[in-house]
């Protein structure tokens, strides 16, 4: 199950990077920059980036916990 979370996390990160590139494209038009639109796209992209990194962290922690099969010593 953690592989699905990790793949979804990486997909969200890639989609967020595409949105960041699109937002920077809105600002790069020097004759008429679209500042408000770029701000909205950037906020959405940062939310997606944060969610993607969170899913990657959770799946990595699940893999580490699953691979820790040493017997507990008291």
C-alpha positions as CSV (number, residue, x, y, z in Angstrom):
1,X,0.0,0.0,0.0
2,X,2.9,2.4,0.7
3,X,3.9,2.2,-3.0
4,X,0.6,3.7,-4.1
5,X,1.1,6.6,-1.6
6,X,4.7,7.2,-2.9
7,X,3.6,7.1,-6.5
8,X,0.8,9.5,-5.8
9,X,3.2,11.8,-3.9
10,X,5.6,11.9,-6.7
11,X,2.8,12.6,-9.2
12,X,1.6,15.5,-7.0
13,X,5.2,16.9,-6.8
14,X,5.6,16.8,-10.6
15,X,2.2,18.4,-11.1
16,X,3.1,21.1,-8.6
17,X,6.3,21.8,-10.5
18,X,4.4,22.1,-13.7
19,X,2.0,24.6,-12.1
20,X,5.0,26.6,-10.7
21,X,6.4,26.8,-14.2
22,X,3.0,27.9,-15.5
23,X,2.8,30.6,-12.8
24,X,6.3,31.9,-13.6
25,X,5.2,32.0,-17.3
26,X,2.4,34.3,-16.3
27,X,4.9,36.7,-14.8
28,X,7.4,36.5,-17.6
29,X,5.3,38.4,-20.1
30,X,6.9,41.8,-19.6
31,X,4.3,43.8,-21.5
32,X,1.3,42.5,-19.5
33,X,2.3,40.3,-16.5
34,X,-0.6,38.5,-14.9
35,X,0.3,38.9,-11.2
36,X,-3.0,37.9,-9.6
37,X,-3.4,34.8,-11.8
38,X,0.2,33.9,-11.0
39,X,-0.4,34.3,-7.3
40,X,-3.4,32.0,-7.4
41,X,-1.6,29.3,-9.4
42,X,1.4,29.5,-7.1
43,X,-0.7,29.1,-4.0
44,X,-2.3,26.0,-5.5
45,X,1.0,24.7,-6.6
46,X,2.5,25.1,-3.1
47,X,-0.4,23.3,-1.6
48,X,0.1,20.4,-4.0
49,X,3.8,20.4,-3.4
50,X,3.3,20.2,0.4
51,X,0.7,17.4,0.0
52,X,3.1,15.4,-2.3
53,X,6.0,15.7,0.0
54,X,3.8,14.7,2.9
55,X,2.7,11.5,1.1
56,X,6.3,10.7,0.2
57,X,7.3,11.1,3.9
58,X,4.5,8.9,5.1
59,X,5.3,6.1,2.6
60,X,9.1,6.3,3.5
61,X,8.2,6.0,7.2
62,X,6.0,3.0,6.5
63,X,8.7,1.3,4.5
64,X,11.3,1.9,7.3
65,X,8.8,0.6,9.9
66,X,8.1,-2.5,7.8
67,X,11.8,-3.3,7.2
68,X,12.6,-3.0,10.9
69,X,12.1,-6.7,11.7
70,X,14.7,-7.0,14.5
71,X,13.4,-8.6,17.7
72,X,12.8,-6.2,20.6
73,X,15.2,-6.6,23.5
74,X,14.0,-5.7,27.0
